[in-house]
């Protein structure tokens, strides 16, 4: 069994703080002192204890993960991003405090936030002055990582047009969040690029679930039977639209194309298999954790950054090949 920090301190004659600095911030320790400490570390097989390190540097080794009330914790989006975050943090000696409540001065080292409303974003700037934080999304004044939702919807809309679908409809998510606005903007961008006029009668915004997709799909196809493609803002919505198509005897993909957005597994169990946009959510979770630890250990000033991940078009059987 290796020696403890206290034992190493007694043998070397250096304080626990000096030893920890020599191991974690060697540039702050004289070279001769550092060499003596490293010699003793190797000789007595000392392994740094994360709890001791936290005490030395006045840290808790806890990260606050904010997921708002309206996001179901059993949803694949939340599960995958949380797995990426907690997995990486766990490997580096950190635990996660999962909360549906806005941060209220809890004893943590940093924050990861996701699913923010536009109202929530107004509090980000002041919060960033209090604690290191990163955002899954995009906003001013804070470091962010996000999926390029505009690009993703542009990609799938242009794919549908390339396959010969003429009358496109859009099913949006009725939430006051940037990702919902971005996906709608991507749809309109693709129409404009192809010189197609946007028709507001063929766009509906509803809740993000299959039942809402079913009702919206029926409304769109009944009021506008010429529609031959419905582009949905989520795979959950698309599952409902698929039910609507079946009930109205619209053959998919021959008479009607249906597409989704998320690509987190649900597309594989929808029949026919759904053409969708895949978001690398687990990988983004890892990168959020990496970015936050970098901010904690290497504080810096300067402009905030936004890193966008380009999503991937996954072609299924709900559109023509």
Secondary structure, 3 states (H helix, E strand, C coil): CCCCHHHHHHHHCCCHHHHHHHHHCHHHCCHHHHHHHHHHHHHCCCCCCHHHHHHHCCCCCEEEEEECCCCCCCCHHHHHHHHHHHHHHHHCCCEEEEECCCCCCCCCCEEEEECCCHHHHCCHHHHHHHCEEEEECCCCCCEEEEECHHHHHHHHHHHHHHCCCCCEEEEEECCCCHHHHHHHHHHHHHHHHCCCCCCHHHEEEECCCHHHHHHHHHHHHHHCCCCCEEEECCHHHHHHHHHHHHHCCCCCCCCCEEECCECCCHHHCCCCCCEEEECCHHHHHHHHHHHHHHHHHCCCCCCCCEEEECCEEECCCCCCC
